[in-house]
Amino acid sequence: MIDYLKNYLDLHYQSLNQDLEQLSNQMDALDPNCKDYNNLDIEYNWTSGQISAVSHIIAVIEEREANGN
């Protein structure tokens, strides 16, 4: 079961990074003072937080696997 979870999280991590890149590209095309830019900035920060959380969970799983737990 843990392998399934880790595989899912690895794919989710990749997807989040792709989303972050798309958000960055969209933001680059906008004026930083416009409302759409600000909305994308919030989404960018939210997605960055998700990436940090998923990365941490993957690291914990890998650490447990390395220690034989």
N, CA, C and O atoms as a CHARMM CRD file, in Angstrom:
* protein
*
  276
    1    1 MET  N      0.81900  -1.20100   0.00000 PROA 1      0.00000
    2    1 MET  CA     0.00000   0.00000   0.00000 PROA 1      0.00000
    3    1 MET  C      0.86600   1.27000   0.00000 PROA 1      0.00000
    4    1 MET  O      0.54600   2.25800  -0.66000 PROA 1      0.00000
    5    2 ILE  N      1.95700   1.21600   0.74800 PROA 2      0.00000
    6    2 ILE  CA     2.81300   2.40800   0.82600 PROA 2      0.00000
    7    2 ILE  C      3.47700   2.69400  -0.52400 PROA 2      0.00000
    8    2 ILE  O      3.70600   3.85300  -0.87000 PROA 2      0.00000
    9    3 ASP  N      3.78300   1.64500  -1.28200 PROA 3      0.00000
   10    3 ASP  CA     4.35900   1.84900  -2.61300 PROA 3      0.00000
   11    3 ASP  C      3.36100   2.54600  -3.53500 PROA 3      0.00000
   12    3 ASP  O      3.72600   3.42000  -4.32100 PROA 3      0.00000
   13    4 TYR  N      2.09700   2.14300  -3.42200 PROA 4      0.00000
   14    4 TYR  CA     1.05300   2.77100  -4.22400 PROA 4      0.00000
   15    4 TYR  C      0.94700   4.25500  -3.87300 PROA 4      0.00000
   16    4 TYR  O      0.85700   5.10500  -4.75900 PROA 4      0.00000
   17    5 LEU  N      0.96000   4.55700  -2.58300 PROA 5      0.00000
   18    5 LEU  CA     0.87900   5.94400  -2.13400 PROA 5      0.00000
   19    5 LEU  C      2.07000   6.75100  -2.63200 PROA 5      0.00000
   20    5 LEU  O      1.90700   7.87100  -3.11600 PROA 5      0.00000
   21    6 LYS  N      3.26100   6.18600  -2.51500 PROA 6      0.00000
   22    6 LYS  CA     4.46000   6.90000  -2.96400 PROA 6      0.00000
   23    6 LYS  C      4.41400   7.15300  -4.46800 PROA 6      0.00000
   24    6 LYS  O      4.76000   8.24200  -4.92600 PROA 6      0.00000
   25    7 ASN  N      3.98800   6.15300  -5.23800 PROA 7      0.00000
   26    7 ASN  CA     3.87300   6.33900  -6.69000 PROA 7      0.00000
   27    7 ASN  C      2.86600   7.43300  -7.02200 PROA 7      0.00000
   28    7 ASN  O      3.10500   8.26400  -7.89800 PROA 7      0.00000
   29    8 TYR  N      1.73500   7.42500  -6.31400 PROA 8      0.00000
   30    8 TYR  CA     0.73000   8.46400  -6.53100 PROA 8      0.00000
   31    8 TYR  C      1.31300   9.83700  -6.20400 PROA 8      0.00000
   32    8 TYR  O      1.15200  10.78100  -6.97700 PROA 8      0.00000
   33    9 LEU  N      1.98300   9.94900  -5.07100 PROA 9      0.00000
   34    9 LEU  CA     2.54500  11.23300  -4.65700 PROA 9      0.00000
   35    9 LEU  C      3.61900  11.70800  -5.62800 PROA 9      0.00000
   36    9 LEU  O      3.72000  12.90500  -5.89500 PROA 9      0.00000
   37   10 ASP  N      4.42300  10.78900  -6.16000 PROA 10     0.00000
   38   10 ASP  CA     5.42900  11.16200  -7.15700 PROA 10     0.00000
   39   10 ASP  C      4.76500  11.77200  -8.39700 PROA 10     0.00000
   40   10 ASP  O      5.22600  12.78800  -8.91800 PROA 10     0.00000
   41   11 LEU  N      3.67900  11.14300  -8.86200 PROA 11     0.00000
   42   11 LEU  CA     2.96000  11.67400 -10.02400 PROA 11     0.00000
   43   11 LEU  C      2.29900  13.01200  -9.69500 PROA 11     0.00000
   44   11 LEU  O      2.31200  13.93700 -10.50800 PROA 11     0.00000
   45   12 HSD  N      1.73100  13.10400  -8.51500 PROA 12     0.00000
   46   12 HSD  CA     1.09100  14.34100  -8.08900 PROA 12     0.00000
   47   12 HSD  C      2.12100  15.47000  -7.99500 PROA 12     0.00000
   48   12 HSD  O      1.84200  16.60500  -8.38200 PROA 12     0.00000
   49   13 TYR  N      3.29300  15.15700  -7.48600 PROA 13     0.00000
   50   13 TYR  CA     4.38800  16.13200  -7.38200 PROA 13     0.00000
   51   13 TYR  C      4.76600  16.66200  -8.76700 PROA 13     0.00000
   52   13 TYR  O      4.94000  17.86700  -8.95100 PROA 13     0.00000
   53   14 GLN  N      4.88900  15.76100  -9.72800 PROA 14     0.00000
   54   14 GLN  CA     5.22200  16.16200 -11.09500 PROA 14     0.00000
   55   14 GLN  C      4.13200  17.05600 -11.67300 PROA 14     0.00000
   56   14 GLN  O      4.42600  18.06300 -12.31600 PROA 14     0.00000
   57   15 SER  N      2.87900  16.68700 -11.44600 PROA 15     0.00000
   58   15 SER  CA     1.75600  17.46500 -11.94300 PROA 15     0.00000
   59   15 SER  C      1.72700  18.86200 -11.32700 PROA 15     0.00000
   60   15 SER  O      1.47700  19.84600 -12.02200 PROA 15     0.00000
   61   16 LEU  N      1.98000  18.94500 -10.03000 PROA 16     0.00000
   62   16 LEU  CA     2.01100  20.24500  -9.36600 PROA 16     0.00000
   63   16 LEU  C      3.10800  21.13200  -9.92400 PROA 16     0.00000
   64   16 LEU  O      2.91300  22.33600 -10.08900 PROA 16     0.00000
   65   17 ASN  N      4.26200  20.54400 -10.21500 PROA 17     0.00000
   66   17 ASN  CA     5.35800  21.32200 -10.80000 PROA 17     0.00000
   67   17 ASN  C      4.99900  21.82200 -12.19300 PROA 17     0.00000
   68   17 ASN  O      5.35800  22.94100 -12.56100 PROA 17     0.00000
   69   18 GLN  N      4.29900  21.01100 -12.96400 PROA 18     0.00000
   70   18 GLN  CA     3.83500  21.45500 -14.27900 PROA 18     0.00000
   71   18 GLN  C      2.83700  22.60400 -14.13000 PROA 18     0.00000
   72   18 GLN  O      2.88500  23.58300 -14.87400 PROA 18     0.00000
   73   19 ASP  N      1.93100  22.47000 -13.15800 PROA 19     0.00000
   74   19 ASP  CA     0.97000  23.54000 -12.89800 PROA 19     0.00000
   75   19 ASP  C      1.68900  24.83100 -12.52200 PROA 19     0.00000
   76   19 ASP  O      1.32300  25.91400 -12.98000 PROA 19     0.00000
   77   20 LEU  N      2.71000  24.70600 -11.68500 PROA 20     0.00000
   78   20 LEU  CA     3.45700  25.87700 -11.24800 PROA 20     0.00000
   79   20 LEU  C      4.14100  26.56600 -12.43400 PROA 20     0.00000
   80   20 LEU  O      4.16300  27.79400 -12.52000 PROA 20     0.00000
   81   21 GLU  N      4.68800  25.77700 -13.32800 PROA 21     0.00000
   82   21 GLU  CA     5.33800  26.34300 -14.51900 PROA 21     0.00000
   83   21 GLU  C      4.31600  27.07300 -15.39700 PROA 21     0.00000
   84   21 GLU  O      4.60100  28.15300 -15.91600 PROA 21     0.00000
   85   22 GLN  N      3.13200  26.48800 -15.56300 PROA 22     0.00000
   86   22 GLN  CA     2.08900  27.13900 -16.35700 PROA 22     0.00000
   87   22 GLN  C      1.64600  28.44900 -15.70400 PROA 22     0.00000
   88   22 GLN  O      1.45500  29.45500 -16.38800 PROA 22     0.00000
   89   23 LEU  N      1.48700  28.43200 -14.39700 PROA 23     0.00000
   90   23 LEU  CA     1.11400  29.65300 -13.68800 PROA 23     0.00000
   91   23 LEU  C      2.17200  30.73300 -13.87700 PROA 23     0.00000
   92   23 LEU  O      1.84900  31.89800 -14.10700 PROA 23     0.00000
   93   24 SER  N      3.42300  30.34000 -13.77800 PROA 24     0.00000
   94   24 SER  CA     4.52000  31.28600 -13.95700 PROA 24     0.00000
   95   24 SER  C      4.49300  31.89200 -15.35700 PROA 24     0.00000
   96   24 SER  O      4.68500  33.09600 -15.52100 PROA 24     0.00000
   97   25 ASN  N      4.25700  31.06100 -16.35400 PROA 25     0.00000
   98   25 ASN  CA     4.18700  31.55000 -17.73600 PROA 25     0.00000
   99   25 ASN  C      3.01600  32.51900 -17.91900 PROA 25     0.00000
  100   25 ASN  O      3.14700  33.53800 -18.59700 PROA 25     0.00000
  101   26 GLN  N      1.88000  32.19600 -17.31400 PROA 26     0.00000
  102   26 GLN  CA     0.72100  33.08500 -17.40500 PROA 26     0.00000
  103   26 GLN  C      1.01400  34.41500 -16.71700 PROA 26     0.00000
  104   26 GLN  O      0.64300  35.47500 -17.22100 PROA 26     0.00000
  105   27 MET  N      1.67400  34.35700 -15.57700 PROA 27     0.00000
  106   27 MET  CA     1.99200  35.57300 -14.83400 PROA 27     0.00000
  107   27 MET  C      2.97700  36.44500 -15.61300 PROA 27     0.00000
  108   27 MET  O      2.87700  37.67200 -15.59200 PROA 27     0.00000
  109   28 ASP  N      3.92000  35.81300 -16.29300 PROA 28     0.00000
  110   28 ASP  CA     4.91000  36.56000 -17.07900 PROA 28     0.00000
  111   28 ASP  C      4.25700  37.38000 -18.18600 PROA 28     0.00000
  112   28 ASP  O      4.80000  38.40000 -18.61000 PROA 28     0.00000
  113   29 ALA  N      3.09800  36.93700 -18.65400 PROA 29     0.00000
  114   29 ALA  CA     2.42400  37.62300 -19.75100 PROA 29     0.00000
  115   29 ALA  C      1.52800  38.76500 -19.27500 PROA 29     0.00000
  116   29 ALA  O      0.93300  39.46600 -20.09400 PROA 29     0.00000
  117   30 LEU  N      1.42500  38.95700 -17.96400 PROA 30     0.00000
  118   30 LEU  CA     0.51100  39.96800 -17.42300 PROA 30     0.00000
  119   30 LEU  C      1.24700  41.11600 -16.74700 PROA 30     0.00000
  120   30 LEU  O      2.40800  40.99200 -16.35600 PROA 30     0.00000
  121   31 ASP  N      0.55700  42.21500 -16.62200 PROA 31     0.00000
  122   31 ASP  CA     1.03900  43.35800 -15.85300 PROA 31     0.00000
  123   31 ASP  C      0.93500  43.00200 -14.36900 PROA 31     0.00000
  124   31 ASP  O     -0.14500  42.63600 -13.90800 PROA 31     0.00000
  125   32 PRO  N      2.02500  43.10100 -13.61400 PROA 32     0.00000
  126   32 PRO  CA     1.98600  42.74700 -12.19100 PROA 32     0.00000
  127   32 PRO  C      0.98700  43.55200 -11.35300 PROA 32     0.00000
  128   32 PRO  O      0.68300  43.17100 -10.22300 PROA 32     0.00000
  129   33 ASN  N      0.48000  44.64700 -11.89100 PROA 33     0.00000
  130   33 ASN  CA    -0.46600  45.47000 -11.14800 PROA 33     0.00000
  131   33 ASN  C     -1.92600  45.11700 -11.42000 PROA 33     0.00000
  132   33 ASN  O     -2.82100  45.70600 -10.81400 PROA 33     0.00000
  133   34 CYS  N     -2.18300  44.16600 -12.31900 PROA 34     0.00000
  134   34 CYS  CA    -3.57100  43.84500 -12.65000 PROA 34     0.00000
  135   34 CYS  C     -4.13000  42.78100 -11.70700 PROA 34     0.00000
  136   34 CYS  O     -3.38700  42.03600 -11.06800 PROA 34     0.00000
  137   35 LYS  N     -5.44800  42.73500 -11.64100 PROA 35     0.00000
  138   35 LYS  CA    -6.13600  41.80800 -10.74000 PROA 35     0.00000
  139   35 LYS  C     -5.86500  40.35100 -11.11300 PROA 35     0.00000
  140   35 LYS  O     -5.66800  39.51300 -10.23300 PROA 35     0.00000
  141   36 ASP  N     -5.85400  40.04600 -12.40200 PROA 36     0.00000
  142   36 ASP  CA    -5.59900  38.66800 -12.83600 PROA 36     0.00000
  143   36 ASP  C     -4.23100  38.18300 -12.36400 PROA 36     0.00000
  144   36 ASP  O     -4.07300  37.02600 -11.97500 PROA 36     0.00000
  145   37 TYR  N     -3.25200  39.07100 -12.40100 PROA 37     0.00000
  146   37 TYR  CA    -1.91200  38.71800 -11.92600 PROA 37     0.00000
  147   37 TYR  C     -1.96300  38.38300 -10.44300 PROA 37     0.00000
  148   37 TYR  O     -1.37800  37.39400 -10.00300 PROA 37     0.00000
  149   38 ASN  N     -2.65900  39.20500  -9.68100 PROA 38     0.00000
  150   38 ASN  CA    -2.75700  38.97100  -8.23900 PROA 38     0.00000
  151   38 ASN  C     -3.44700  37.64500  -7.92900 PROA 38     0.00000
  152   38 ASN  O     -3.03800  36.93000  -7.01500 PROA 38     0.00000
  153   39 ASN  N     -4.49300  37.31600  -8.68800 PROA 39     0.00000
  154   39 ASN  CA    -5.17400  36.03900  -8.49400 PROA 39     0.00000
  155   39 ASN  C     -4.24900  34.86200  -8.81500 PROA 39     0.00000
  156   39 ASN  O     -4.23200  33.86100  -8.09800 PROA 39     0.00000
  157   40 LEU  N     -3.48700  34.99400  -9.89100 PROA 40     0.00000
  158   40 LEU  CA    -2.53500  33.93500 -10.24800 PROA 40     0.00000
  159   40 LEU  C     -1.42400  33.83000  -9.21000 PROA 40     0.00000
  160   40 LEU  O     -0.93000  32.73700  -8.93200 PROA 40     0.00000
  161   41 ASP  N     -1.03300  34.96000  -8.64200 PROA 41     0.00000
  162   41 ASP  CA     0.00500  34.94800  -7.61100 PROA 41     0.00000
  163   41 ASP  C     -0.45500  34.15300  -6.38700 PROA 41     0.00000
  164   41 ASP  O      0.32200  33.40100  -5.79900 PROA 41     0.00000
  165   42 ILE  N     -1.71200  34.32500  -6.01300 PROA 42     0.00000
  166   42 ILE  CA    -2.26100  33.55100  -4.89300 PROA 42     0.00000
  167   42 ILE  C     -2.25000  32.06800  -5.23100 PROA 42     0.00000
  168   42 ILE  O     -1.84800  31.24400  -4.41000 PROA 42     0.00000
  169   43 GLU  N     -2.68700  31.73000  -6.43100 PROA 43     0.00000
  170   43 GLU  CA    -2.69400  30.32800  -6.85900 PROA 43     0.00000
  171   43 GLU  C     -1.27100  29.76400  -6.93000 PROA 43     0.00000
  172   43 GLU  O     -1.03500  28.61100  -6.56900 PROA 43     0.00000
  173   44 TYR  N     -0.33500  30.58200  -7.39400 PROA 44     0.00000
  174   44 TYR  CA     1.06800  30.17300  -7.46700 PROA 44     0.00000
  175   44 TYR  C      1.59500  29.82600  -6.07500 PROA 44     0.00000
  176   44 TYR  O      2.24600  28.79900  -5.88200 PROA 44     0.00000
  177   45 ASN  N      1.30100  30.69700  -5.11200 PROA 45     0.00000
  178   45 ASN  CA     1.75700  30.45600  -3.74500 PROA 45     0.00000
  179   45 ASN  C      1.08100  29.22700  -3.13900 PROA 45     0.00000
  180   45 ASN  O      1.71900  28.45500  -2.42300 PROA 45     0.00000
  181   46 TRP  N     -0.19300  29.04700  -3.42200 PROA 46     0.00000
  182   46 TRP  CA    -0.93600  27.87600  -2.93300 PROA 46     0.00000
  183   46 TRP  C     -0.31300  26.59900  -3.50800 PROA 46     0.00000
  184   46 TRP  O     -0.09200  25.63100  -2.78000 PROA 46     0.00000
  185   47 THR  N     -0.03900  26.60100  -4.78800 PROA 47     0.00000
  186   47 THR  CA     0.55400  25.43200  -5.44500 PROA 47     0.00000
  187   47 THR  C      1.95800  25.17000  -4.91400 PROA 47     0.00000
  188   47 THR  O      2.34100  24.01500  -4.72700 PROA 47     0.00000
  189   48 SER  N      2.72400  26.21600  -4.67200 PROA 48     0.00000
  190   48 SER  CA     4.06700  26.06100  -4.09300 PROA 48     0.00000
  191   48 SER  C      3.98900  25.38500  -2.72700 PROA 48     0.00000
  192   48 SER  O      4.81900  24.53700  -2.39900 PROA 48     0.00000
  193   49 GLY  N      2.99300  25.76200  -1.93900 PROA 49     0.00000
  194   49 GLY  CA     2.80300  25.13600  -0.63500 PROA 49     0.00000
  195   49 GLY  C      2.46000  23.66400  -0.76100 PROA 49     0.00000
  196   49 GLY  O      2.93300  22.84000   0.02100 PROA 49     0.00000
  197   50 GLN  N      1.64000  23.33600  -1.74500 PROA 50     0.00000
  198   50 GLN  CA     1.29900  21.93000  -1.97100 PROA 50     0.00000
  199   50 GLN  C      2.53900  21.13400  -2.36500 PROA 50     0.00000
  200   50 GLN  O      2.72200  19.99700  -1.93000 PROA 50     0.00000
  201   51 ILE  N      3.38100  21.73700  -3.18400 PROA 51     0.00000
  202   51 ILE  CA     4.62000  21.07100  -3.59800 PROA 51     0.00000
  203   51 ILE  C      5.49600  20.79900  -2.37900 PROA 51     0.00000
  204   51 ILE  O      6.06100  19.71200  -2.25600 PROA 51     0.00000
  205   52 SER  N      5.61200  21.76100  -1.49000 PROA 52     0.00000
  206   52 SER  CA     6.41600  21.58200  -0.27300 PROA 52     0.00000
  207   52 SER  C      5.85900  20.45200   0.58200 PROA 52     0.00000
  208   52 SER  O      6.61300  19.62400   1.09300 PROA 52     0.00000
  209   53 ALA  N      4.54600  20.41900   0.73600 PROA 53     0.00000
  210   53 ALA  CA     3.91900  19.39200   1.56800 PROA 53     0.00000
  211   53 ALA  C      4.10300  18.00200   0.96200 PROA 53     0.00000
  212   53 ALA  O      4.46600  17.05900   1.66500 PROA 53     0.00000
  213   54 VAL  N      3.85500  17.87600  -0.33400 PROA 54     0.00000
  214   54 VAL  CA     3.99400  16.57700  -0.99700 PROA 54     0.00000
  215   54 VAL  C      5.45100  16.12300  -0.96400 PROA 54     0.00000
  216   54 VAL  O      5.73300  14.94600  -0.74200 PROA 54     0.00000
  217   55 SER  N      6.36100  17.04500  -1.18100 PROA 55     0.00000
  218   55 SER  CA     7.78700  16.72200  -1.12500 PROA 55     0.00000
  219   55 SER  C      8.17600  16.20400   0.25600 PROA 55     0.00000
  220   55 SER  O      8.94900  15.25300   0.37200 PROA 55     0.00000
  221   56 HSD  N      7.64800  16.82200   1.28500 PROA 56     0.00000
  222   56 HSD  CA     7.94500  16.38300   2.65300 PROA 56     0.00000
  223   56 HSD  C      7.41100  14.96900   2.89900 PROA 56     0.00000
  224   56 HSD  O      8.10800  14.13400   3.47500 PROA 56     0.00000
  225   57 ILE  N      6.19100  14.70400   2.46900 PROA 57     0.00000
  226   57 ILE  CA     5.60800  13.36900   2.67100 PROA 57     0.00000
  227   57 ILE  C      6.42000  12.31500   1.92600 PROA 57     0.00000
  228   57 ILE  O      6.67300  11.23600   2.46100 PROA 57     0.00000
  229   58 ILE  N      6.82900  12.62100   0.69500 PROA 58     0.00000
  230   58 ILE  CA     7.66300  11.68200  -0.06800 PROA 58     0.00000
  231   58 ILE  C      8.97400  11.42500   0.67300 PROA 58     0.00000
  232   58 ILE  O      9.42600  10.28300   0.74900 PROA 58     0.00000
  233   59 ALA  N      9.58700  12.47300   1.21700 PROA 59     0.00000
  234   59 ALA  CA    10.85200  12.32600   1.94400 PROA 59     0.00000
  235   59 ALA  C     10.66800  11.45500   3.18300 PROA 59     0.00000
  236   59 ALA  O     11.53900  10.64400   3.49700 PROA 59     0.00000
  237   60 VAL  N      9.56500  11.60400   3.88100 PROA 60     0.00000
  238   60 VAL  CA     9.29900  10.78200   5.06400 PROA 60     0.00000
  239   60 VAL  C      9.13500   9.31400   4.66300 PROA 60     0.00000
  240   60 VAL  O      9.67000   8.42700   5.32700 PROA 60     0.00000
  241   61 ILE  N      8.40400   9.06000   3.58800 PROA 61     0.00000
  242   61 ILE  CA     8.23200   7.68300   3.10800 PROA 61     0.00000
  243   61 ILE  C      9.58300   7.08400   2.73700 PROA 61     0.00000
  244   61 ILE  O      9.88400   5.94900   3.10600 PROA 61     0.00000
  245   62 GLU  N     10.39700   7.84400   2.00900 PROA 62     0.00000
  246   62 GLU  CA    11.71200   7.34400   1.59100 PROA 62     0.00000
  247   62 GLU  C     12.61400   7.08900   2.79500 PROA 62     0.00000
  248   62 GLU  O     13.37700   6.12300   2.80800 PROA 62     0.00000
  249   63 GLU  N     12.53000   7.94000   3.79200 PROA 63     0.00000
  250   63 GLU  CA    13.32700   7.75000   5.00600 PROA 63     0.00000
  251   63 GLU  C     12.90100   6.48500   5.73600 PROA 63     0.00000
  252   63 GLU  O     13.73800   5.71500   6.20500 PROA 63     0.00000
  253   64 ARG  N     11.61600   6.28200   5.82500 PROA 64     0.00000
  254   64 ARG  CA    11.10200   5.07000   6.49000 PROA 64     0.00000
  255   64 ARG  C     11.52900   3.82000   5.72400 PROA 64     0.00000
  256   64 ARG  O     11.90900   2.81500   6.32500 PROA 64     0.00000
  257   65 GLU  N     11.46400   3.88900   4.39800 PROA 65     0.00000
  258   65 GLU  CA    11.87300   2.75800   3.56300 PROA 65     0.00000
  259   65 GLU  C     13.36800   2.45800   3.75900 PROA 65     0.00000
  260   65 GLU  O     13.77100   1.29800   3.84000 PROA 65     0.00000
  261   66 ALA  N     14.17100   3.51100   3.83400 PROA 66     0.00000
  262   66 ALA  CA    15.61800   3.34500   4.01500 PROA 66     0.00000
  263   66 ALA  C     15.93800   2.73100   5.37300 PROA 66     0.00000
  264   66 ALA  O     16.91900   2.00100   5.51400 PROA 66     0.00000
  265   67 ASN  N     15.11200   3.02400   6.36800 PROA 67     0.00000
  266   67 ASN  CA    15.34000   2.48300   7.72100 PROA 67     0.00000
  267   67 ASN  C     14.64200   1.15200   7.94800 PROA 67     0.00000
  268   67 ASN  O     14.70700   0.58900   9.04100 PROA 67     0.00000
  269   68 GLY  N     13.96500   0.64300   6.89800 PROA 68     0.00000
  270   68 GLY  CA    13.32700  -0.64900   7.00200 PROA 68     0.00000
  271   68 GLY  C     12.02700  -0.64000   7.77900 PROA 68     0.00000
  272   68 GLY  O     11.59400  -1.68300   8.26900 PROA 68     0.00000
  273   69 ASN  N     11.39500   0.52000   7.90100 PROA 69     0.00000
  274   69 ASN  CA    10.11500   0.60700   8.62800 PROA 69     0.00000
  275   69 ASN  C      8.94100   0.48700   7.70200 PROA 69     0.00000
  276   69 ASN  O      7.79500   0.53900   8.14800 PROA 69     0.00000
